[in-house]
Amino acid sequence: MLALLITVPFFSILFFNLPFLGSLRRAITTWAYVLFCAQIALALRFFSPEFLNSFTSQAHLFNFNIALDNLSLIILLSSAIVLFITLIIATYTIDSQRQRFNFVNLLLFAQAGLNGLCLARDMFSLYIFIEIVAVTSYILIVFDKDIKALSAAFKYVILSTVASVFMVASIALMLLISGDTKFSVIQKTISGQSPNFLIMFSVVLFVCAAFVKAGVVPFHGWLPEVYSRSPAAVSVLFSGIISKALGIYTLMRVAKDVFGVNVALNNVLLFIGTVSIIVGALAALVQKDFKKMLGFSSISQIGYIILGVGSGTILGFAGAAFHIFNHAIFKSLLFVNSAAIESRTRTTHMHELGGLSKVMPITGFTSILGFISAAGLPPLAGFWSKLLIVMALILSGHFIYAILAIVLSALTLAYLLSMQRLVFFGKLNERFIKIKEAEFGFSLAAIILAAIIIITGLFYPFVLGKFILPLV
């Protein structure tokens, strides 16, 4: 049954692209909605311990080792929600039926790759699915054939290729050390040896590759460009799940199942996480473009996730996974609203906007919810995941990093308040007096995401007990 999460999207693409089924091509959008909704339902159902236990044993797909656990489920749920929202935005921003058909095909490829990435339990399978998602991402960035998007995609291709080379070299070294690429075999081999040059070098290569894929400092050069210059729907997809799945989830999975607890690695993660928070937040403060500011904000938020992993504790790991989910929701919401604003005003330059909450009340209100969650203010979802991370840092004795995590939240609040003031508050620009709220699809997507933020925050004890603590 696990294999269906990978094979169904792939075979759906093959089926709808058969030459004699041209009349059914419009149905692929509806079918994609069904698949994404089904994955959300399955992920929620799988969280039942009894149901999950029946799938924890390893399965095989074309000699790939696949398995399911709670960390996988969090990413499966996050990716399905973001893909669903991306499809809604694409439906309202892509006019051509042919282009929409191509876009949905790419989303299904992305779904298959992301699902495979979540389920993979050997290094080779992990790499294969990462590259499936990465190649799909290249095409999505340049989907509109915009020259600025081409420039951003070029940066992404170059850096991502370097990361892929690092990853392949790391996997080759692990194969040389252990004689296998399975997580369990490599972990057993590494734990049974004292650290040596080959092991340390393979770890360094893999961590650097994951950092590049995630876009953390100092490998962040591509991320703001891709987020701000991609088509609206692609920005939602990238900000919501792509960079987190390819970089942060991959790092968490390998750290958990392969490298194990390593003090030196944890210290590196703590330092890089803190630097990413600072650099991302300071860069976001000086941005004039709405989408680019959100891009630098993502770098800062990813830093918190890395701090959780770097704490070296189960609580920190759970907090990091929870923040991945929260970030997928509130950052997707903010990018959905940036797409809504751009659809009405034809600009994302914040100094050209102002007072939009008067004419776009749904967009304005849901943006407030998104920025409150991103800033980590109670009682919304982002507060609880950041609280878990700070608690993990304190309990693991990293008091300085815990204090920095709390203090630096003020920077997050500063740039998000600035964004709200410039875009939604103040005097309405005369150019936009006659505009109306964004189309139904934008509002629907924003309301869905805002509802998830509120429900997750208000029902935090249930969410923690049902979804997060089972990571233990």
C-alpha positions as CSV (number, residue, x, y, z in Angstrom):
1,M,0.0,0.0,0.0
2,L,2.9,2.4,0.7
3,A,4.1,2.0,-2.9
4,L,0.8,3.5,-4.1
5,L,1.8,6.9,-2.7
6,I,4.6,6.9,-5.3
7,T,3.1,4.8,-8.2
8,V,-0.3,6.4,-8.4
9,P,0.9,9.9,-9.3
10,F,3.4,8.5,-11.8
11,F,0.9,6.2,-13.5
12,S,-1.7,9.0,-13.5
13,I,0.7,11.1,-15.6
14,L,1.3,8.3,-18.0
15,F,-2.4,7.6,-18.3
16,F,-3.5,11.2,-19.0
17,N,-0.7,11.7,-21.5
18,L,-1.8,8.8,-23.7
19,P,-2.4,10.3,-27.2
20,F,-5.9,8.9,-27.7
21,L,-7.1,10.4,-24.3
22,G,-6.9,14.0,-25.4
23,S,-10.6,14.6,-24.5
24,L,-9.9,13.6,-20.9
25,R,-7.0,16.0,-20.3
26,R,-9.2,18.5,-18.5
27,A,-10.0,15.8,-16.0
28,I,-6.4,15.7,-14.8
29,T,-6.9,18.8,-12.7
30,T,-9.9,17.2,-10.9
31,W,-7.9,14.0,-10.5
32,A,-5.0,15.9,-8.9
33,Y,-7.4,17.5,-6.4
34,V,-8.6,14.0,-5.5
35,L,-5.1,12.6,-5.1
36,F,-4.0,15.5,-2.9
37,C,-7.1,15.3,-0.7
38,A,-6.7,11.5,-0.5
39,Q,-3.1,12.0,0.7
40,I,-4.2,14.4,3.4
41,A,-6.9,11.9,4.6
42,L,-4.4,9.0,4.5
43,A,-1.8,11.0,6.4
44,L,-4.3,11.9,9.1
45,R,-5.5,8.3,9.3
46,F,-2.0,6.9,9.4
47,F,-1.3,8.8,12.6
48,S,-3.3,6.2,14.5
49,P,-0.7,4.0,16.3
50,E,-2.6,0.8,15.4
51,F,-2.8,1.8,11.8
52,L,0.8,3.0,11.6
53,N,2.2,-0.2,13.2
54,S,1.0,-2.3,10.3
55,F,3.1,-0.3,7.9
56,T,6.4,0.2,9.8
57,S,8.0,-2.9,8.4
58,Q,10.0,-2.3,5.2
59,A,8.4,-2.7,1.8
60,H,10.0,-2.7,-1.6
61,L,9.4,-0.8,-4.8
62,F,11.7,-1.5,-7.7
63,N,14.4,-2.5,-5.2
64,F,13.9,0.8,-3.2
65,N,13.5,0.3,0.5
66,I,10.5,2.3,1.8
67,A,8.9,2.6,5.2
68,L,6.6,4.9,7.2
69,D,7.0,6.6,10.5
70,N,5.6,9.8,12.2
71,L,8.3,12.1,10.8
72,S,7.4,10.8,7.3
73,L,3.7,11.5,8.0
74,I,4.3,15.1,9.0
75,I,6.0,15.7,5.7
76,L,3.4,13.7,3.8
77,L,0.7,15.8,5.4
78,S,2.5,19.1,4.8
79,S,3.3,18.4,1.2
80,A,-0.3,17.3,0.4
81,I,-1.7,20.5,1.9
82,V,0.8,22.7,0.1
83,L,0.2,20.8,-3.2
84,F,-3.5,21.3,-2.8
85,I,-3.2,25.0,-2.2
86,T,-0.7,25.3,-5.1
87,L,-3.2,23.7,-7.4
88,I,-5.9,26.2,-6.4
89,I,-3.6,29.1,-7.1
90,A,-2.5,27.6,-10.4
91,T,-6.1,27.2,-11.4
92,Y,-6.7,31.0,-11.0
93,T,-3.4,32.2,-12.4
94,I,-2.9,30.0,-15.4
95,D,-5.4,30.8,-18.2
96,S,-4.3,28.4,-20.9
97,Q,-5.8,24.9,-20.7
98,R,-2.7,23.5,-22.3
99,Q,-0.4,25.2,-19.8
100,R,-2.6,24.2,-16.9
101,F,-2.4,20.5,-18.1
102,N,1.4,20.7,-18.2
103,F,1.5,22.4,-14.8
104,V,-0.6,19.7,-13.1
105,N,1.6,17.0,-14.7
106,L,4.6,18.6,-13.0
107,L,2.7,18.8,-9.7
108,L,2.0,15.1,-9.9
109,F,5.7,14.4,-10.6
110,A,6.5,16.6,-7.5
111,Q,4.0,14.6,-5.4
112,A,5.5,11.3,-6.4
113,G,9.1,12.6,-5.7
114,L,8.1,14.1,-2.3
115,N,6.3,11.0,-1.3
116,G,9.2,8.8,-2.3
117,L,11.6,11.1,-0.4
118,C,9.5,10.7,2.8
119,L,9.4,6.9,2.5
120,A,12.9,6.1,1.4
121,R,15.1,4.2,3.8
122,D,18.3,3.9,1.9
123,M,20.7,6.6,0.7
124,F,20.4,5.7,-3.0
125,S,16.6,5.8,-3.0
126,L,16.7,9.1,-1.1
127,Y,19.0,10.6,-3.7
128,I,16.8,9.4,-6.6
129,F,13.7,11.0,-5.2
130,I,15.5,14.2,-4.3
131,E,16.6,14.6,-7.9
132,I,13.1,13.9,-9.2
133,V,11.8,16.8,-7.1
134,A,14.8,19.0,-8.0
135,V,14.4,18.5,-11.8
136,T,10.7,19.2,-11.6
137,S,11.5,22.3,-9.6
138,Y,13.8,23.6,-12.3
139,I,11.0,23.4,-14.9
140,L,8.4,24.9,-12.6
141,I,10.6,28.0,-11.8
142,V,10.8,28.9,-15.5
143,F,7.2,27.8,-16.3
144,D,6.2,31.3,-17.5
145,K,9.5,31.7,-19.5
146,D,10.2,35.0,-17.7
147,I,13.7,36.3,-18.1
148,K,14.1,37.0,-14.4
149,A,12.8,33.6,-13.5
150,L,15.3,32.1,-15.9
151,S,18.1,33.9,-14.1
152,A,16.9,32.6,-10.7
153,A,16.6,29.1,-12.1
154,F,20.1,29.3,-13.4
155,K,21.4,30.1,-9.9
156,Y,19.3,27.3,-8.5
157,V,20.5,24.8,-11.1
158,I,24.2,25.6,-10.5
159,L,24.0,25.4,-6.7
160,S,21.7,22.4,-6.7
161,T,24.0,20.6,-9.0
162,V,27.0,21.2,-6.7
163,A,24.8,19.9,-3.8
164,S,24.0,16.8,-5.8
165,V,27.6,16.1,-6.5
166,F,28.4,16.5,-2.7
167,M,25.5,14.1,-1.9
168,V,26.6,11.5,-4.5
169,A,30.2,11.6,-3.2
170,S,28.9,11.3,0.4
171,I,26.8,8.3,-0.5
172,A,29.7,6.7,-2.3
173,L,31.9,7.1,0.8
174,M,29.2,5.5,2.9
175,L,28.9,2.6,0.5
176,L,32.7,2.2,0.7
177,I,32.6,2.3,4.5
178,S,29.6,0.0,5.1
179,G,29.2,-2.0,1.9
180,D,25.6,-1.0,1.6
181,T,23.3,2.1,1.2
182,K,20.6,1.1,3.7
183,F,20.2,3.4,6.6
184,S,20.3,0.7,9.2
185,V,23.5,-0.9,7.8
186,I,25.3,2.4,7.5
187,Q,24.2,3.4,11.0
188,K,25.4,0.1,12.5
189,T,28.8,0.4,10.8
190,I,29.3,4.0,11.8
191,S,28.3,3.4,15.4
192,G,30.6,0.4,15.6
193,Q,33.7,2.4,14.6
194,S,35.6,5.3,16.1
195,P,35.3,8.4,14.0
196,N,37.8,8.5,11.1
197,F,38.5,10.7,8.2
198,L,36.2,8.9,5.7
199,I,33.2,9.0,8.0
200,M,33.7,12.6,9.0
201,F,34.2,13.7,5.4
202,S,31.1,11.9,4.2
203,V,29.1,13.5,7.0
204,V,30.5,17.0,6.1
205,L,29.6,16.5,2.4
206,F,26.1,15.4,3.1
207,V,25.4,18.2,5.6
208,C,26.7,20.8,3.1
209,A,24.5,19.3,0.4
210,A,21.4,19.5,2.6
211,F,22.3,23.1,3.6
212,V,22.4,24.1,-0.1
213,K,19.1,22.4,-0.9
214,A,17.5,24.1,2.1
215,G,19.0,27.5,1.3
216,V,20.5,28.2,4.7
217,V,23.4,30.7,5.3
218,P,25.9,30.7,3.7
219,F,24.3,28.7,0.9
220,H,21.2,31.0,0.6
221,G,22.0,33.0,-2.5
222,W,19.4,31.2,-4.7
223,L,16.5,31.2,-2.4
224,P,15.2,34.8,-2.3
225,E,15.5,35.0,-6.1
226,V,13.6,31.8,-6.7
227,Y,10.9,32.7,-4.3
228,S,10.3,36.2,-5.6
229,R,10.7,35.6,-9.4
230,S,8.9,32.3,-9.8
231,P,5.2,32.2,-10.9
232,A,2.8,32.8,-8.0
233,A,1.8,29.1,-7.6
234,V,5.4,28.0,-7.8
235,S,6.4,30.4,-5.0
236,V,3.7,28.8,-2.8
237,L,5.1,25.4,-3.5
238,F,8.7,26.3,-3.0
239,S,8.1,28.3,0.2
240,G,5.7,25.7,1.6
241,I,7.5,22.4,1.1
242,I,10.2,22.0,-1.6
243,S,13.2,23.6,0.2
244,K,12.1,22.1,3.5
245,A,11.7,18.6,2.1
246,L,14.9,18.5,0.0
247,G,17.1,20.1,2.6
248,I,15.8,20.1,6.2
249,Y,13.8,16.9,6.2
250,T,16.6,15.0,4.4
251,L,19.1,16.3,7.0
252,M,16.7,15.3,9.9
253,R,16.1,11.8,8.4
254,V,19.8,11.0,7.9
255,A,20.8,12.5,11.3
256,K,18.1,10.4,13.0
257,D,18.6,7.1,11.1
258,V,22.2,7.2,10.0
259,F,24.6,9.6,11.8
260,G,23.0,9.4,15.2
261,V,23.7,11.9,18.1
262,N,27.0,13.7,17.3
263,V,28.2,16.6,19.5
264,A,30.3,18.2,16.8
265,L,27.5,18.0,14.2
266,N,25.1,19.5,16.7
267,N,27.4,22.4,17.4
268,V,27.6,23.1,13.7
269,L,23.9,23.0,13.4
270,L,23.4,25.3,16.3
271,F,25.8,27.9,14.9
272,I,24.5,27.7,11.3
273,G,20.9,27.9,12.6
274,T,21.6,31.0,14.6
275,V,23.5,32.7,11.8
276,S,20.6,31.9,9.4
277,I,18.1,33.4,11.8
278,I,20.1,36.6,12.1
279,V,21.1,37.1,8.4
280,G,17.6,36.2,7.1
281,A,15.8,38.5,9.5
282,L,18.2,41.5,8.9
283,A,18.0,41.0,5.2
284,A,14.2,40.8,5.4
285,L,14.1,44.1,7.3
286,V,15.6,46.1,4.3
287,Q,13.6,44.5,1.5
288,K,11.2,46.6,-0.6
289,D,9.6,43.7,-2.5
290,F,7.0,41.7,-0.7
291,K,7.9,38.3,-2.1
292,K,11.7,38.8,-1.6
293,M,11.1,39.8,2.0
294,L,9.2,36.6,2.5
295,G,12.1,34.7,0.9
296,F,14.6,36.0,3.4
297,S,12.0,35.4,6.1
298,S,12.1,31.7,5.1
299,I,15.9,31.6,5.6
300,S,15.4,32.9,9.1
301,Q,12.6,30.5,10.0
302,I,14.6,27.5,8.7
303,G,17.2,28.6,11.2
304,Y,14.8,27.8,14.0
305,I,14.2,24.3,12.6
306,I,18.0,23.7,12.5
307,L,18.3,24.9,16.1
308,G,15.8,22.3,17.1
309,V,17.7,19.5,15.4
310,G,21.0,20.9,16.7
311,S,19.8,20.7,20.3
312,G,20.4,16.9,20.1
313,T,17.3,16.1,22.0
314,I,14.0,14.3,21.2
315,L,12.1,17.4,22.2
316,G,14.1,19.5,19.9
317,F,13.6,17.1,17.1
318,A,9.9,17.1,17.7
319,G,9.8,20.9,17.8
320,A,11.8,21.0,14.5
321,A,9.3,18.7,12.8
322,F,6.4,20.7,14.2
323,H,7.9,23.9,12.9
324,I,8.4,22.4,9.4
325,F,4.6,21.8,9.4
326,N,3.8,25.3,10.8
327,H,6.2,27.0,8.4
328,A,4.6,25.1,5.5
329,I,1.2,26.5,6.5
330,F,1.9,30.1,7.5
331,K,4.5,30.8,4.7
332,S,2.2,29.3,2.1
333,L,-0.5,31.6,3.4
334,L,1.7,34.7,3.1
335,F,2.7,33.7,-0.4
336,V,-0.9,33.1,-1.4
337,N,-1.8,36.6,-0.2
338,S,1.2,38.1,-2.1
339,A,-0.2,36.3,-5.2
340,A,-3.7,37.8,-4.5
341,I,-2.2,41.3,-4.1
342,E,-0.2,40.9,-7.3
343,S,-3.3,39.7,-9.2
344,R,-5.1,43.0,-8.3
345,T,-2.3,45.6,-8.2
346,R,0.2,44.1,-10.6
347,T,3.0,44.9,-8.2
348,T,4.7,43.4,-5.1
349,H,6.7,46.6,-4.3
350,M,5.6,47.4,-0.8
351,H,6.2,51.2,-1.0
352,E,3.8,51.3,-3.9
353,L,1.0,49.6,-1.9
354,G,-0.7,50.7,1.4
355,G,-4.1,50.5,3.0
356,L,-5.1,47.4,1.1
357,S,-7.0,45.9,4.0
358,K,-9.7,48.5,3.3
359,V,-10.4,46.9,-0.2
360,M,-9.0,43.4,0.4
361,P,-10.2,42.6,4.0
362,I,-9.9,38.8,3.7
363,T,-6.3,39.1,2.4
364,G,-5.5,41.6,5.1
365,F,-6.9,39.7,8.0
366,T,-5.5,36.3,7.0
367,S,-2.1,38.0,6.5
368,I,-2.2,39.2,10.1
369,L,-2.8,35.6,11.3
370,G,0.1,34.4,9.1
371,F,2.5,37.0,10.5
372,I,1.5,36.4,14.1
373,S,2.2,32.7,13.7
374,A,5.5,33.4,11.9
375,A,6.6,35.7,14.7
376,G,5.8,33.1,17.3
377,L,3.1,34.9,19.2
378,P,0.5,33.0,21.2
379,P,-1.9,31.4,20.8
380,L,-1.3,30.5,17.1
381,A,0.6,27.5,15.8
382,G,4.0,29.1,15.3
383,F,4.3,29.9,19.0
384,W,4.1,26.3,20.1
385,S,6.7,24.9,17.8
386,K,9.1,27.7,18.7
387,L,8.4,27.1,22.4
388,L,9.3,23.4,22.0
389,I,12.6,24.4,20.3
390,V,13.5,26.9,23.0
391,M,12.6,24.4,25.8
392,A,14.8,21.8,24.1
393,L,17.7,24.3,23.9
394,I,17.3,25.0,27.6
395,L,17.0,21.4,28.7
396,S,20.1,20.5,26.7
397,G,22.1,23.2,28.4
398,H,22.4,25.5,25.3
399,F,21.2,28.6,27.3
400,I,22.9,31.2,25.0
401,Y,21.2,29.8,21.9
402,A,17.9,29.7,23.7
403,I,18.2,33.4,24.7
404,L,19.2,34.3,21.1
405,A,16.2,32.3,19.7
406,I,13.9,34.4,22.0
407,V,15.5,37.7,21.4
408,L,15.8,37.3,17.6
409,S,12.0,36.7,17.5
410,A,11.8,40.5,17.9
411,L,13.5,40.9,14.5
412,T,10.9,38.6,13.0
413,L,8.2,40.7,14.5
414,A,9.9,43.9,13.3
415,Y,10.0,43.0,9.6
416,L,6.6,41.5,9.6
417,L,5.0,44.5,11.3
418,S,6.8,46.7,8.7
419,M,5.3,44.6,5.9
420,Q,1.8,44.8,7.4
421,R,2.1,48.6,7.8
422,L,3.4,49.2,4.3
423,V,1.0,46.8,2.5
424,F,-2.2,46.7,4.5
425,F,-2.4,49.7,6.8
426,G,-2.1,53.5,6.4
427,K,-3.6,55.5,3.5
428,L,-4.9,53.6,0.5
429,N,-3.0,54.4,-2.7
430,E,-5.3,56.2,-5.1
431,R,-4.4,53.8,-7.9
432,F,-6.1,51.0,-5.9
433,I,-9.3,52.7,-4.7
434,K,-11.5,50.7,-7.1
435,I,-9.9,47.3,-6.8
436,K,-11.8,44.5,-5.0
437,E,-11.0,41.4,-2.9
438,A,-9.0,38.8,-4.9
439,E,-10.9,36.1,-6.8
440,F,-12.6,33.3,-4.9
441,G,-9.7,30.8,-5.2
442,F,-7.2,33.1,-3.5
443,S,-9.6,33.8,-0.6
444,L,-10.5,30.1,-0.3
445,A,-6.8,29.1,-0.1
446,A,-6.1,31.8,2.4
447,I,-9.1,30.9,4.6
448,I,-8.1,27.1,4.6
449,L,-4.5,27.9,5.6
450,A,-5.6,30.5,8.3
451,A,-8.1,27.9,9.7
452,I,-5.3,25.3,10.0
453,I,-3.1,27.9,11.9
454,I,-5.9,28.7,14.3
455,I,-7.0,25.1,14.9
456,T,-3.4,23.9,15.4
457,G,-2.7,26.7,17.8
458,L,-5.9,26.5,19.9
459,F,-5.9,22.7,20.0
460,Y,-2.2,22.4,20.6
461,P,-2.4,19.8,23.5
462,F,-4.3,17.4,21.1
463,V,-1.9,18.1,18.2
464,L,1.1,17.6,20.5
465,G,-0.1,14.3,21.9
466,K,-1.5,12.9,18.6
467,F,1.0,14.1,16.0
468,I,4.2,15.4,17.5
469,L,5.2,13.4,20.6
470,P,4.8,10.1,18.8
471,L,8.0,11.1,17.0
472,V,9.7,9.7,20.2
